[in-house]
């Protein structure tokens, strides 16, 4: 991603200290209005966390794209 997005998303591990199963997922930011739920900051972590961890772990972009397209 472009450098502007370096601090855009937070990992669950950076939000709390206790060890959970979802510590390597992205943090879902709470929201109050329906219009905010469609922004990249809020929809991005939901979409990323919905992808299988085997696919998320692909090292190369082309491998990720191929694996993602096979499930959708």
C-alpha positions as CSV (number, residue, x, y, z in Angstrom):
1,X,0.0,0.0,0.0
2,X,1.1,3.6,-0.4
3,X,3.1,5.1,2.5
4,X,0.1,7.3,3.5
5,X,-1.7,4.2,4.8
6,X,1.2,3.1,7.1
7,X,-0.7,4.2,10.3
8,X,-4.2,3.9,8.8
9,X,-5.1,0.5,10.2
10,X,-4.4,-0.9,13.7
11,X,-3.7,-4.5,14.6
12,X,-5.5,-5.9,17.6
13,X,-2.2,-6.6,19.3
14,X,-1.5,-2.8,19.4
15,X,-4.9,-2.1,21.0
16,X,-4.8,-4.4,24.0
17,X,-2.1,-6.4,25.9
18,X,-3.8,-9.7,26.5
19,X,-3.2,-12.7,24.2
20,X,-6.3,-13.6,22.1
21,X,-7.0,-15.7,19.0
22,X,-7.6,-12.6,17.0
23,X,-4.4,-10.7,18.0
24,X,-3.1,-10.8,14.4
25,X,-6.3,-9.4,12.8
26,X,-7.0,-5.8,12.1
27,X,-8.9,-3.8,14.8
28,X,-12.5,-3.0,13.9
29,X,-13.0,0.7,14.8
30,X,-16.4,1.3,16.4
31,X,-18.8,3.7,14.6
32,X,-22.1,5.3,15.3
33,X,-23.3,6.4,11.9
34,X,-24.2,4.2,8.9
35,X,-22.3,6.4,6.5
36,X,-19.0,5.9,8.3
37,X,-19.3,2.1,8.0
38,X,-18.6,2.3,4.2
39,X,-15.3,4.3,4.6
40,X,-12.0,2.6,3.9
41,X,-10.9,2.9,7.5
42,X,-13.9,0.9,8.8
43,X,-14.7,-1.4,5.9
44,X,-11.1,-2.3,5.2
45,X,-10.5,-4.3,8.4
46,X,-13.8,-6.1,8.1
47,X,-13.0,-7.2,4.6
48,X,-9.4,-8.2,5.4
49,X,-10.5,-10.1,8.5
50,X,-13.1,-12.0,6.5
51,X,-10.4,-13.5,4.3
52,X,-9.0,-16.9,5.2
53,X,-5.6,-16.7,7.1
54,X,-4.0,-19.0,4.6
55,X,-4.8,-16.5,1.8
56,X,-3.8,-13.5,3.9
57,X,-0.4,-15.1,4.5
58,X,0.6,-15.2,0.8
59,X,3.9,-13.4,0.3
60,X,3.4,-12.2,-3.2
61,X,0.6,-10.1,-4.7
62,X,0.0,-12.4,-7.6
63,X,-0.3,-15.5,-5.3
64,X,-2.7,-13.6,-3.1
65,X,-4.8,-12.5,-6.1
66,X,-5.0,-16.0,-7.5
67,X,-5.9,-17.6,-4.2
68,X,-8.5,-14.9,-3.5
69,X,-10.1,-15.3,-6.9
70,X,-10.5,-19.0,-6.4
71,X,-12.7,-18.6,-3.3
72,X,-14.9,-15.8,-4.8
